[in-house]
Every structure is written in C-alpha cells, then in structure tokens.
Amino acid sequence: MRKYLKITILAIVLALLATLNVYAAENNITLDPSATEVKAGDTFEVVISMKCEEDFQGLTGVLEYDKTKLELEGVTNGKNFKDLNAENSEGEYVVSILTNTASPITEGDLQTLKFKVLDEVKEGESLNVTLSGINFKVGEDKVTVEDQVATVKVVVNATGTDEKDNPDDTEKPDNTAGENTNKPVDNTQANKDINYTGLEDYTFAIIAGIVLVAFISYIKYRQYKNM
C-alpha cells in the first residue's frame, strides 16, 4: 500500500513540475542585441520581446548599463505598445510598457533600444545591457521573470588605430646613397636574356630530335643487316 502511495505522490509532483516548466516557458521576456561584436563609435540595438500564454497587459523593469561606455540614443515602441519610461529617484531608467490595443496579444517586440558605444571603450571589453526587476501582467496574473542580459563585445580599440594601419610605421626604401628611385628600369638586358633562353631551348630540341632520328636509323640498319 505504501509503495503505491509513494508512486502516486511522485507522479503528482512530476506533473506539477512539468506544469511549472510549461508556464515558465510560455511567459518569457528576452533581450536580443542586433550585433554581438562592435567597435568604439558604433551603434547597435537591443530589442525587448515577450511571449506569454495569455493576453499581455503590461511590463515594468529597470534598465541597467554602464553610462561611461554606452549612451542610450533612442527608444522605439513596438506595434500596439506604448511606454511610460522615465528615470527613478536613483537615476535608473525604468522601463514601463503597456498594451495599446483592445485585441489580445501574446507575443511581440515591446521596445527597441538604440545604444552608441563611446570612444573611450577599449578593445576586448564586454558591454552588458540588463533588464532587472522584471514584472509583467498576463491576463489577471502577475508574472516575475529573472533578469535578462544582452552582451556585446568590443573588437577594435577605442582609438581606432593599429600599428599596421599607421603610415609612419611602414617600411620605406633605403635612399641614403642618394640614388634616384624614379630612374627608369632598363629592360634591354632582360629581353636579351629571354631571347637567349628561348634560342637555347629550340637548339636543345633540335639536337634531341637529331639524336632520336639517328638512333632509330641505326636500329633499322641493324635489322636489315641481319636479314
């Protein structure tokens, strides 16, 4: 009896866990960057998207990023959404998005954030844009989602220079002897060498042909001689 009771309880627990996983999977907020690699001075976008199992009503969260490395240049709302974005008392950028239509919405791009990478950013740095404290309303329920992070990496240094790109570091011809580098090249000797080379090739071919004919003639001669 106890064995069957344990099996029943285990089945119920597994069913509840499966339900929770489905629920979590169907109520998601994501941050998707338009690029994973950038350089100083570049701009890129981060899209806040949602997917839920019931009618989406609204979302709030705190947008976090390093203001010494990134500048928020613009915010564009997705279709059928509006925002009440503003800074709170701590200077944090609060994302507050509401639906702007009476039609039920279960997925879509809520907002697009445009960032500029500042010139002071160095090569190899990783830049994070985080949406924390995410809460959104789905139907009559309130859902809390874990923090979402979009990361881009700086692949070119902030100065935009490279030793290979510096014209002052390129090798220059040694002109200390005072030779005129603009002196026209004399191709006469080169042409003669080419002509002599061609003549030698033809001569070798003729000699080889004569030797071959002589050898064949000698073989024929020995054959007729023995007949």
N, C-alpha and C positions, 0 to 999 in steps of 0.2 A: 504493500500500500504506500509506504513512504517513498519507494522507488518511483512509482507513478506520479506521486505528488511533486517530487523534485523535477521530474521531466516536464510536468505541466507548468511549473513556475519558471523553469528555464525557457520554455517556449514562449511564455508571456513576455519575459524580459527581452528576448531576442526580437520579438515583434515590436515592442516599444522602441528599442534601439533603432530598428530599421525605419520606423515611422519618424523618429527624430532626425535621422540622416537624410531622409527624403525631404523633410520640412526645411532643414538647413540648406540643402542643395537647391531648393526652389525659391529661397529667399536670400538672394545674394546681391551685394554691391561690389563692383570691381573698378579698379583704376588702370587704364590702359594707355601707356605712352605711345606717341606716334613714332618715336625712334628710341633705340637702346644705346646708341653712341652719338655724341655731339661734340662740338668744339666751342671754344670761347667765342661769344658773339652770335652763336646760332639761336634760333627759336625752335621750340617744339611744343606739342600739345599733349594734354592729359585728358582723357575722356572718362567721366564718371558714368558708369552704366549700371542698370538694375534689372533684376529678374525676380519676380515673385509669383506666388501661387494664386493670389487673389488681387483684387483691384488696388493698385498703388495709390496712396493718398498724399504722402509727403516724406521728406527726409531731412535730418539735421546731422551735422558733424563739424569737426574743427579741422581746417586745412593747415598743415604744418609743412614748412620748407625753410631752408637757410636763406635768409634775405640778403646775406653778404655774398651769395653765389648765384641766386636766382631772383629774377624780377617778374612779377605777375603782370603781364601786359594787357590781358583782356579775358573776359568771361562771356561765353555764348551759351544761352539756354537751348536745350533740345526742344524738338517739336512737342507741343502740348504741355510744356512745363514753364514755370516762372520761378523766380528766386527772390529771397529777401536777404541776400548776402550782405554782411557788414562785419566790422571788427568789434570784438567784445571789449570789456574793460581792461583786459590784459594784453590788448593789441593783437589778439589772434583773429584770423579770418574765419568767420563762422559761415558754413555752407547751410543754407536753408532753402530747400526746393519743394515746391508744391505743384500738384497737378493743375492744369489749366483747361480741363475739358470734362464734360459730364460723362463721356464714354469710358468704360472700364479699360485700364491699361495695366498690363502685367509684365512688360519688358520694354526697354528702350534706352537711349542715351540721354541722361538727365542734363548734363552740362559738359562743355568743353573749356578747359583752362589753357590759356596760352602763356608760356614762360619764355624768358630770354636768359641765356647763360651769360653772366657778367664776365668782363675781360680779365678780372683778377683770378679766375678759376684756373687751376693748374692741371696739366695733363695727368691722367690716371685717377683723378678724383671721381667718386661716385656721388651723384646728386639724388636725393630722395624727396619725393612729394608724398605726404602721408595724409590720409583722411582718418581721423581718430574719433572716438566717442560717437560712433555711427548708430543712429536710431531712426527707424522709419516705420510708418504706419501702413499696414496691409489690411484692407477691409476694416474690421473693428479691432484688430490686434496690433500691438506694438512689438516690433522685432528689433533686437540688438544684434549687430554684426561686428565681428572682430575688425581691428584696424586694417586698412588696405594701404599698400605702398606701391608707388611707381618709381622705378630706379633707372637712371640713365648714367652712362659713363663718359667722361671727357677723354677723347682720344688724341687731341692735339693741344700742345701747351698754350698758355694764355697769351704769350707774346706773338704767337703766330709765326715765329721764326724757327729755322732749323739750320744747323751748321751746313747741311748740304745745299740749303737754299740761299746762303749768304754769298753774294757775288765776290766779296772781298777775299773769301777763303778758297776760291777756285784757283787751280794751278795755272800759272802764266808761263809762257815760253821764256827761257833764259836769253836775254838780249844784251847781256853785259859786254859782249865782244863788239857791239856796235854794228852788227850785221843787219842788213835791210831785209826785214821779214816779208816785204812786199815784192821782192825780187822774183821775176817770172821764172818758172821752172823750165829747164832745158830738157825737152823730151827727145832730142835728136839721138842721144846715145841709147835711150831706152828703145826707140824704134829700131835702131840698128841691131840691138840685141835680140829683139823679137824676130827680125828678118833672118838673122844668122841662125837662130834656133829653128825656125821653120825650114831653112835650107838643109840644116843638119838632119832633120827628121826625114825629109824627102830623100836625101843621099843614103841614109841608112836603109830606107825601104827599098830603094833600087838595088843596093848591094845584096840585101837579103833575098830579093827576087832572083837575081842572077845566080846566087849560090843554090837556091832551090831548083832552078831550071837545070843547072849543071849536074846536080845530084840525080835528078830524075833521068837525065840523058845518059848518065853513067850506068844507072841500073838497067835501062833499056839496052844499052850496048852490051852489058854482060849477059843479058838474056839471049840476045841474038847470036852472040859469040858461042854460046854453049849449045845452040841448036844444031 
